[in-house]
Amino acid sequence: MEGRPRFGTLFYTNYVTQINSHMLICCLCVHT
């Protein structure tokens, strides 16, 4: 984690955001 480039962190954050939004949409579909 120390020698990682900033792009790697940005990509990881973007990936997590996509997963969270996808999970949120799934939850909304289930609750509807």
matplotlib code that plots the C-alpha trace (Angstrom):
import matplotlib.pyplot as plt

x = [0.0, 2.9, 4.4, 1.1, 0.5, -2.3, -4.1, -4.5, -6.2, -8.5, -9.4, -10.1, -12.3, -14.2, -14.7, -16.1, -18.4, -19.8, -20.3, -22.1, -24.4, -25.2, -26.0, -28.2, -30.1, -30.6, -31.9, -34.4, -35.6, -36.1, -37.9, -40.2]
y = [0.0, 2.3, 2.4, 2.4, 5.2, 7.6, 6.3, 2.9, 4.5, 6.5, 3.4, 1.5, 4.3, 4.5, 0.7, 0.8, 3.6, 1.6, -1.4, 0.7, 2.3, -1.1, -2.5, 0.5, 0.0, -3.7, -2.8, -0.3, -2.9, -5.5, -3.1, -1.9]
z = [0.0, 0.6, -2.9, -4.8, -7.4, -6.9, -9.9, -8.3, -5.3, -7.6, -9.6, -6.4, -5.0, -8.3, -8.3, -4.7, -5.7, -8.6, -6.4, -3.7, -6.3, -7.9, -4.5, -3.7, -7.0, -6.2, -2.8, -4.2, -6.7, -4.0, -1.7, -4.5]

ax = plt.figure().add_subplot(projection="3d")
ax.plot(x, y, z, "-o")
ax.set_aspect("equal")
plt.show()
